[in-house]
Amino acid sequence: MKTRAALVLALAISSIAYVETLPAQDAAKTVIAKSASVSHHTASDMMRLYEDTSVNCGAENSKPGDQRPAFLCSGIIIRTAVPGNTWNVWDVSPEDEKSGGVSFSYLRRDVKVGELGGVNASGFTIFPLYGAYNAPVKKHVMQVMCSFVVDGWSNFRDLNGCGETSVGMRSRECQDQGITTADEWVSSYMAAPQGSNAALWQCAWDVHTHSKYLTGQAFYESIKARALLRQRSGGWVFRDRNELRVEKWSGVAPADLPIQSFFYVDAEGGTGAGLFYAQVSQKRYKDLTGIFVPIVRVRVPRAENEDYDFHVLPQDQVIPFPA
């Protein structure tokens, strides 16, 4: 995804989805609800997932001694995206179709991500595969392929956005280089040549279900590496997103996608565009699939000692809650 020095470029080419311009509408007049007094179970479920700092999801994975990675049962997998005239936020963009992967971020109390695409951001979240807050009915399994500690600039990588950049073997997946701990990852990241874009030198952690490595521990090391990098490198880490690369889901019926919510960011200085986009997505998805997905208001922390906040407000919904 992006680099700190090129935020605008990053939003255009990476974690923000493929964008088509909507017809002129008075999105600025969309009123963001200020009351947080009403909340439904989706928001409380998301809060519990956010607060769950499990090391892993227990149960052996496909390899002896491996546990399921924590993203399968805790935290929130979230994608920032904007609907277009004929393009929906849950669609795989042409760029992602070509690369084979789609970029998401991962939110959890111990991960500390203070950047989600700006004050007017919107998009969707997906249900975890396991645990008390998984999808109520069987859905398509979204395969997480790799995890980047900070924005991975995945559009410039091979291997579905998880592999090497133009800098070569130093940027290939961590375990392939013998990097298996948070400390080793930070040392490798900080050894990038002076003046270079270190994001292009970082390695991604292979967490694919079919990986030959122990993915439960690998994902937890990626969480620890972010905290360690913040300690050694400063506050910029908090303002940079992490990145999960998810295998493209082309051909999957929209009704089969494990969409948990359509979200918008509620922040000072916002115009209401985020809520407007979330409402567009909610209505389109209901019209297309017959499925109600709630709109969730997300408050993004402004400092590392703050946390995310999630609310479902009736006045934000353009589709009534099911009876």
Kinemage of the C-alpha trace (Angstrom):
@kinemage 1
@onewidth
@group {chain A} dominant
@subgroup {mainchain}
@vectorlist {calphas} color= white
{ca met a 1} P 0.000 0.000 0.000
{ca lys a 2} L 1.223 3.534 0.661
{ca thr a 3} L 4.334 5.174 2.030
{ca arg a 4} L 4.184 8.032 4.521
{ca ala a 5} L 5.681 10.411 2.004
{ca ala a 6} L 3.096 9.652 -0.658
{ca leu a 7} L -0.246 9.441 1.101
{ca val a 8} L -2.310 10.734 -1.786
{ca leu a 9} L -0.736 8.308 -4.225
{ca ala a 10} L -1.286 5.470 -1.831
{ca leu a 11} L -4.966 6.158 -1.409
{ca ala a 12} L -5.344 6.047 -5.164
{ca ile a 13} L -3.474 2.841 -5.864
{ca ser a 14} L -3.574 0.626 -2.854
{ca ser a 15} L -5.762 -0.005 0.167
{ca ile a 16} L -8.474 2.258 -1.183
{ca ala a 17} L -10.456 0.243 -3.678
{ca tyr a 18} L -10.900 0.973 -7.362
{ca val a 19} L -12.939 4.201 -7.542
{ca glu a 20} L -15.468 5.467 -10.059
{ca thr a 21} L -16.882 8.959 -9.610
{ca leu a 22} L -20.487 9.027 -8.459
{ca pro a 23} L -22.955 11.471 -9.989
{ca ala a 24} L -22.918 14.858 -8.289
{ca gln a 25} L -24.910 14.566 -5.085
{ca asp a 26} L -25.152 16.669 -2.008
{ca ala a 27} L -23.186 14.238 0.147
{ca ala a 28} L -21.872 17.109 2.228
{ca lys a 29} L -25.350 17.661 3.601
{ca thr a 30} L -25.670 14.085 4.838
{ca val a 31} L -25.905 14.456 8.575
{ca ile a 32} L -23.663 12.257 10.707
{ca ala a 33} L -25.572 11.197 13.783
{ca lys a 34} L -23.959 12.438 16.972
{ca ser a 35} L -25.874 10.301 19.422
{ca ala a 36} L -24.178 7.099 20.516
{ca ser a 37} L -26.983 6.066 22.840
{ca val a 38} L -28.378 3.346 20.584
{ca ser a 39} L -26.295 0.327 19.669
{ca his a 40} L -27.184 -3.061 18.187
{ca his a 41} L -25.382 -6.345 18.418
{ca thr a 42} L -23.142 -5.872 15.368
{ca ala a 43} L -21.376 -2.922 16.981
{ca ser a 44} L -21.030 -4.682 20.337
{ca asp a 45} L -19.774 -7.819 18.566
{ca met a 46} L -17.171 -5.732 16.747
{ca met a 47} L -16.107 -4.117 20.008
{ca arg a 48} L -15.620 -7.528 21.617
{ca leu a 49} L -13.602 -8.708 18.624
{ca tyr a 50} L -11.491 -5.543 18.817
{ca glu a 51} L -10.815 -6.082 22.518
{ca asp a 52} L -9.903 -9.755 22.083
{ca thr a 53} L -6.096 -9.958 22.075
{ca ser a 54} L -5.811 -13.733 21.766
{ca val a 55} L -2.422 -15.081 20.705
{ca asn a 56} L -4.141 -17.532 18.360
{ca cys a 57} L -7.505 -19.237 17.822
{ca gly a 58} L -6.483 -22.573 19.328
{ca ala a 59} L -7.126 -25.889 17.577
{ca glu a 60} L -4.410 -27.319 15.386
{ca asn a 61} L -4.216 -25.934 11.901
{ca ser a 62} L -3.393 -28.230 8.974
{ca lys a 63} L 0.168 -28.753 10.261
{ca pro a 64} L 1.196 -30.509 13.509
{ca gly a 65} L 2.035 -27.979 16.202
{ca asp a 66} L 0.361 -25.066 14.405
{ca gln a 67} L -2.579 -23.061 15.770
{ca arg a 68} L -5.107 -21.074 13.818
{ca pro a 69} L -3.964 -17.435 13.341
{ca ala a 70} L -5.676 -14.888 15.585
{ca phe a 71} L -7.350 -13.045 12.681
{ca leu a 72} L -9.637 -16.068 12.254
{ca cys a 73} L -11.420 -15.406 15.562
{ca ser a 74} L -10.393 -11.973 16.893
{ca gly a 75} L -9.867 -8.427 15.690
{ca ile a 76} L -11.586 -6.783 12.740
{ca ile a 77} L -10.648 -7.280 9.093
{ca ile a 78} L -11.610 -4.059 7.334
{ca arg a 79} L -11.398 -2.649 3.815
{ca thr a 80} L -11.657 1.000 2.857
{ca ala a 81} L -13.495 1.386 -0.449
{ca val a 82} L -15.735 3.827 -2.328
{ca pro a 83} L -18.692 2.777 -4.528
{ca gly a 84} L -18.887 4.007 -8.107
{ca asn a 85} L -21.628 4.250 -10.714
{ca thr a 86} L -21.396 0.583 -11.655
{ca trp a 87} L -18.817 -0.651 -9.156
{ca asn a 88} L -19.558 -1.905 -5.653
{ca val a 89} L -17.232 -1.883 -2.664
{ca trp a 90} L -17.375 -5.690 -2.449
{ca asp a 91} L -16.277 -6.109 -6.074
{ca val a 92} L -12.725 -7.122 -6.954
{ca ser a 93} L -11.154 -4.197 -8.811
{ca pro a 94} L -9.402 -4.686 -12.173
{ca glu a 95} L -6.053 -4.033 -10.493
{ca asp a 96} L -6.728 -6.599 -7.768
{ca glu a 97} L -8.023 -9.084 -10.305
{ca lys a 98} L -4.689 -8.815 -12.080
{ca ser a 99} L -2.590 -9.063 -8.913
{ca gly a 100} L -4.607 -11.923 -7.406
{ca gly a 101} L -5.107 -10.277 -4.021
{ca val a 102} L -7.136 -7.577 -2.261
{ca ser a 103} L -5.831 -5.330 0.537
{ca phe a 104} L -7.468 -5.055 3.968
{ca ser a 105} L -6.322 -3.721 7.331
{ca tyr a 106} L -6.537 -5.408 10.728
{ca leu a 107} L -7.810 -3.616 13.830
{ca arg a 108} L -7.298 -4.822 17.386
{ca arg a 109} L -6.606 -3.162 20.725
{ca asp a 110} L -2.965 -4.287 20.730
{ca val a 111} L -2.297 -3.443 17.073
{ca lys a 112} L -2.743 0.351 17.239
{ca val a 113} L -3.731 1.590 13.783
{ca gly a 114} L -4.638 5.289 13.750
{ca glu a 115} L -5.208 5.698 10.008
{ca leu a 116} L -8.206 4.383 8.088
{ca gly a 117} L -8.355 6.489 4.961
{ca gly a 118} L -9.247 9.927 6.286
{ca val a 119} L -12.261 11.666 7.785
{ca asn a 120} L -14.645 10.622 4.995
{ca ala a 121} L -13.586 6.982 4.715
{ca ser a 122} L -16.046 4.157 4.203
{ca gly a 123} L -16.010 0.485 3.231
{ca phe a 124} L -16.856 -2.860 4.768
{ca thr a 125} L -15.770 -5.386 7.382
{ca ile a 126} L -15.921 -9.170 7.231
{ca phe a 127} L -16.956 -11.755 9.777
{ca pro a 128} L -14.263 -13.868 11.434
{ca leu a 129} L -14.259 -17.495 10.376
{ca tyr a 130} L -14.367 -18.921 13.897
{ca gly a 131} L -15.558 -17.954 17.346
{ca ala a 132} L -18.703 -16.548 18.896
{ca tyr a 133} L -19.008 -13.713 16.376
{ca asn a 134} L -18.612 -15.544 13.085
{ca ala a 135} L -21.145 -15.340 10.253
{ca pro a 136} L -24.635 -16.553 11.202
{ca val a 137} L -24.790 -18.746 8.083
{ca lys a 138} L -22.120 -20.432 5.984
{ca lys a 139} L -20.301 -17.983 3.734
{ca his a 140} L -17.341 -17.934 1.367
{ca val a 141} L -14.042 -18.305 3.221
{ca met a 142} L -11.889 -15.218 2.685
{ca gln a 143} L -8.361 -16.588 2.494
{ca val a 144} L -5.780 -14.315 4.139
{ca met a 145} L -2.501 -14.946 2.359
{ca cys a 146} L -0.030 -12.707 4.172
{ca ser a 147} L 0.315 -9.980 6.776
{ca phe a 148} L 2.347 -6.762 6.562
{ca val a 149} L 3.335 -4.988 9.768
{ca val a 150} L 3.009 -1.598 8.057
{ca asp a 151} L 1.695 -0.675 4.636
{ca gly a 152} L 3.273 -3.189 2.298
{ca trp a 153} L 3.064 -1.363 -1.021
{ca ser a 154} L 1.543 -4.590 -2.258
{ca asn a 155} L 0.730 -3.171 -5.700
{ca phe a 156} L 4.477 -3.270 -6.356
{ca arg a 157} L 4.968 -6.911 -5.321
{ca asp a 158} L 4.683 -10.294 -6.981
{ca leu a 159} L 3.085 -13.398 -5.426
{ca asn a 160} L -0.405 -11.873 -5.173
{ca gly a 161} L 1.036 -8.799 -3.490
{ca cys a 162} L 2.857 -10.797 -0.802
{ca gly a 163} L 6.220 -11.310 -2.461
{ca glu a 164} L 9.210 -9.406 -3.750
{ca thr a 165} L 9.423 -5.807 -4.896
{ca ser a 166} L 12.034 -4.381 -7.209
{ca val a 167} L 14.570 -4.398 -4.357
{ca gly a 168} L 14.844 -8.168 -4.638
{ca met a 169} L 15.133 -11.055 -2.194
{ca arg a 170} L 15.253 -8.856 0.914
{ca ser a 171} L 11.545 -8.153 0.324
{ca arg a 172} L 10.320 -11.725 -0.149
{ca glu a 173} L 8.171 -13.394 2.508
{ca cys a 174} L 9.684 -13.373 5.974
{ca gln a 175} L 9.861 -17.082 6.710
{ca asp a 176} L 11.566 -17.715 3.354
{ca gln a 177} L 14.372 -15.477 4.628
{ca gly a 178} L 14.571 -17.159 8.019
{ca ile a 179} L 12.810 -14.248 9.750
{ca thr a 180} L 10.544 -15.826 12.360
{ca thr a 181} L 10.414 -13.367 15.299
{ca ala a 182} L 9.255 -9.794 15.792
{ca asp a 183} L 12.765 -8.710 16.738
{ca glu a 184} L 14.235 -10.199 13.564
{ca trp a 185} L 11.574 -8.464 11.474
{ca val a 186} L 12.252 -5.045 13.026
{ca ser a 187} L 16.003 -5.467 12.587
{ca ser a 188} L 15.487 -6.337 8.927
{ca tyr a 189} L 13.102 -3.418 8.364
{ca met a 190} L 15.392 -0.883 9.987
{ca ala a 191} L 18.352 -2.133 7.941
{ca ala a 192} L 16.819 -0.728 4.735
{ca pro a 193} L 19.274 1.622 2.990
{ca gln a 194} L 19.252 5.204 4.269
{ca gly a 195} L 16.887 7.375 2.242
{ca ser a 196} L 15.076 4.441 0.649
{ca asn a 197} L 11.401 3.576 0.962
{ca ala a 198} L 11.650 1.026 3.781
{ca ala a 199} L 8.137 -0.230 3.047
{ca leu a 200} L 9.463 -1.757 -0.171
{ca trp a 201} L 12.186 -3.568 1.781
{ca gln a 202} L 9.911 -5.110 4.389
{ca cys a 203} L 8.856 -8.735 4.246
{ca ala a 204} L 5.327 -10.081 4.615
{ca trp a 205} L 4.460 -12.888 7.008
{ca asp a 206} L 3.110 -15.949 5.199
{ca val a 207} L -0.142 -16.873 6.982
{ca his a 208} L -1.929 -18.768 4.202
{ca thr a 209} L -3.853 -21.867 5.274
{ca his a 210} L -1.686 -23.931 2.938
{ca ser a 211} L 1.603 -22.384 4.055
{ca lys a 212} L 4.413 -24.767 4.924
{ca tyr a 213} L 5.150 -22.602 7.963
{ca leu a 214} L 3.492 -22.298 11.382
{ca thr a 215} L 1.008 -19.532 10.661
{ca gly a 216} L -0.506 -19.015 14.120
{ca gln a 217} L 2.792 -17.929 15.604
{ca ala a 218} L 3.772 -16.029 12.450
{ca phe a 219} L 0.712 -13.804 12.646
{ca tyr a 220} L 1.234 -13.090 16.326
{ca glu a 221} L 4.858 -12.146 15.604
{ca ser a 222} L 3.557 -9.634 13.060
{ca ile a 223} L 1.397 -8.071 15.788
{ca lys a 224} L 4.358 -7.951 18.181
{ca ala a 225} L 6.579 -6.513 15.453
{ca arg a 226} L 4.294 -3.510 15.010
{ca ala a 227} L 4.471 -2.682 18.723
{ca leu a 228} L 8.245 -3.132 18.703
{ca leu a 229} L 8.663 -0.945 15.624
{ca arg a 230} L 6.631 1.808 17.323
{ca gln a 231} L 9.007 1.678 20.291
{ca arg a 232} L 12.114 1.877 18.146
{ca ser a 233} L 10.960 4.077 15.285
{ca gly a 234} L 8.400 6.554 16.602
{ca gly a 235} L 4.828 7.727 16.242
{ca trp a 236} L 4.642 7.464 12.460
{ca val a 237} L 3.853 3.745 12.826
{ca phe a 238} L 0.551 4.552 14.547
{ca arg a 239} L -0.429 6.719 11.577
{ca asp a 240} L 0.422 4.047 9.006
{ca arg a 241} L -1.938 1.199 8.243
{ca asn a 242} L -1.003 -2.433 8.426
{ca glu a 243} L -2.068 -4.694 5.581
{ca leu a 244} L -3.574 -8.123 5.065
{ca arg a 245} L -3.627 -9.513 1.559
{ca val a 246} L -6.767 -11.553 0.916
{ca glu a 247} L -7.114 -13.914 -2.025
{ca lys a 248} L -9.392 -12.460 -4.706
{ca trp a 249} L -12.965 -13.773 -4.650
{ca ser a 250} L -13.919 -13.229 -8.293
{ca gly a 251} L -16.969 -15.256 -9.274
{ca val a 252} L -18.333 -15.565 -5.725
{ca ala a 253} L -21.959 -14.448 -5.506
{ca pro a 254} L -22.304 -11.256 -3.439
{ca ala a 255} L -24.780 -13.000 -1.126
{ca asp a 256} L -22.077 -15.544 -0.248
{ca leu a 257} L -19.528 -12.945 0.907
{ca pro a 258} L -19.089 -12.752 4.701
{ca ile a 259} L -19.837 -9.026 4.940
{ca gln a 260} L -20.318 -8.048 8.571
{ca ser a 261} L -20.947 -4.319 8.164
{ca phe a 262} L -20.689 -1.315 5.923
{ca phe a 263} L -18.788 1.302 7.894
{ca tyr a 264} L -18.059 4.991 7.781
{ca val a 265} L -15.587 7.052 9.748
{ca asp a 266} L -17.047 9.698 12.022
{ca ala a 267} L -14.416 12.379 12.537
{ca glu a 268} L -14.040 16.102 13.009
{ca gly a 269} L -13.695 17.814 9.661
{ca gly a 270} L -15.697 15.174 7.789
{ca thr a 271} L -18.338 16.214 5.246
{ca gly a 272} L -20.660 13.259 5.666
{ca ala a 273} L -19.442 11.610 2.471
{ca gly a 274} L -18.433 8.454 4.341
{ca leu a 275} L -21.949 7.924 5.655
{ca phe a 276} L -23.367 8.660 2.221
{ca tyr a 277} L -21.143 6.014 0.617
{ca ala a 278} L -22.034 3.468 3.313
{ca gln a 279} L -25.712 4.120 2.663
{ca val a 280} L -25.205 3.619 -1.079
{ca ser a 281} L -23.538 0.279 -0.367
{ca gln a 282} L -26.185 -0.850 2.105
{ca lys a 283} L -29.030 -0.171 -0.313
{ca arg a 284} L -27.298 -1.731 -3.303
{ca tyr a 285} L -26.424 -4.867 -1.357
{ca lys a 286} L -29.993 -5.254 -0.084
{ca asp a 287} L -31.433 -4.691 -3.558
{ca leu a 288} L -29.003 -7.206 -5.069
{ca thr a 289} L -29.069 -9.951 -2.423
{ca gly a 290} L -32.063 -9.327 -0.189
{ca ile a 291} L -29.674 -9.307 2.789
{ca phe a 292} L -29.629 -6.513 5.371
{ca val a 293} L -26.126 -5.464 6.436
{ca pro a 294} L -25.955 -2.749 9.116
{ca ile a 295} L -24.084 0.522 8.752
{ca val a 296} L -21.581 0.987 11.567
{ca arg a 297} L -20.145 4.320 12.635
{ca val a 298} L -16.435 4.004 13.418
{ca arg a 299} L -14.499 6.425 15.578
{ca val a 300} L -10.776 6.238 14.818
{ca pro a 301} L -8.345 6.872 17.715
{ca arg a 302} L -6.377 10.093 17.468
{ca ala a 303} L -3.642 8.946 19.851
{ca glu a 304} L -2.084 5.647 20.867
{ca asn a 305} L -3.766 5.707 24.278
{ca glu a 306} L -7.212 5.828 22.638
{ca asp a 307} L -9.227 3.001 21.107
{ca tyr a 308} L -11.683 2.453 18.296
{ca asp a 309} L -15.374 2.840 18.967
{ca phe a 310} L -18.251 1.250 17.027
{ca his a 311} L -21.944 2.149 16.951
{ca val a 312} L -24.980 1.127 14.917
{ca leu a 313} L -27.393 4.051 14.784
{ca pro a 314} L -30.945 3.603 13.438
{ca gln a 315} L -30.870 7.023 11.796
{ca asp a 316} L -27.858 6.022 9.688
{ca gln a 317} L -29.643 3.085 8.074
{ca val a 318} L -31.409 3.568 4.737
{ca ile a 319} L -32.816 0.048 4.986
{ca pro a 320} L -34.960 -0.634 8.072
{ca phe a 321} L -33.727 -3.152 10.607
{ca pro a 322} L -35.305 -6.577 10.028
{ca ala a 323} L -38.284 -7.210 12.274
